């Protein structure tokens, strides 16, 4: 399993979720936490609340899109993580 889709939760805003996909979600998470990602800088600190693993990038991108279309909070509710 080489790729992952992850959902982050922002404690500082108590409402933001961020969905992303990466080959190394822990390395990517550190970039979010350090403020090196413009789109997530305002939500620091973040917590990883969900990760799913995939064998190839196309499957990970497809799942990321599915979660974003549904809404991350609704997706987490459906899989009973929240």
C-alpha positions in Angstrom: 0.0 0.0 0.0 1.8 3.0 -1.3 -0.8 5.9 -1.1 -3.1 7.2 1.5 -6.1 9.5 1.9 -6.2 11.3 5.2 -8.6 13.6 7.0 -7.3 16.2 9.4 -9.2 18.1 12.1 -8.4 21.6 13.2 -8.5 22.1 17.0 -8.0 25.8 16.7 -11.1 26.4 14.6 -13.0 23.5 16.1 -14.8 23.1 12.7 -12.3 22.7 9.9 -11.6 19.4 8.3 -9.0 18.9 5.6 -8.9 16.0 3.2 -5.7 15.1 1.3 -3.9 12.2 -0.4 -0.2 11.5 -0.3 2.4 8.8 -0.7 3.6 9.5 2.8 0.8 10.9 5.0 3.0 11.4 8.1 5.5 13.5 6.2 2.7 15.5 4.7 1.1 15.9 8.1 4.3 17.5 9.4 4.1 20.0 6.5 0.6 20.9 7.6 1.6 21.2 11.2 4.6 23.4 10.5 2.6 25.9 8.4 4.3 25.1 5.1 1.0 24.5 3.4 -0.8 27.7 2.6 -4.3 26.1 2.6 -4.0 24.6 6.1 -1.8 27.2 7.8 -4.8 28.9 9.5 -6.0 25.7 11.1 -2.9 24.7 13.1 -2.8 22.6 15.2 -4.2 19.6 13.2 -5.0 16.1 14.3 -5.1 13.1 12.0 -8.6 11.6 12.5 -8.7 9.1 9.7 -6.4 7.4 7.2 -7.1 4.9 4.4 -4.5 3.1 2.3 -4.4 2.3 -1.4 -2.2 0.4 -3.7 -2.1 3.1 -6.4 -2.5 6.8 -6.6 -5.6 6.7 -8.9 -7.6 4.9 -6.2 -6.4 7.3 -3.6 -7.4 10.3 -5.7 -10.8 8.8 -6.4 -11.4 8.3 -2.7 -10.3 11.8 -1.9 -12.7 13.2 -4.4 -15.5 11.0 -3.1 -14.9 12.3 0.5 -14.7 15.9 -0.6 -17.9 15.6 -2.6 -19.8 14.0 0.3 -18.2 16.2 2.9 -15.6 15.1 5.4 -17.8 15.3 8.5 -20.6 13.4 6.8 -18.1 10.8 5.6 -16.7 10.3 9.1 -20.3 10.0 10.4 -21.1 7.3 7.8 -18.1 5.2 8.8 -18.8 6.0 12.5 -15.6 7.9 13.2 -16.0 11.3 14.8 
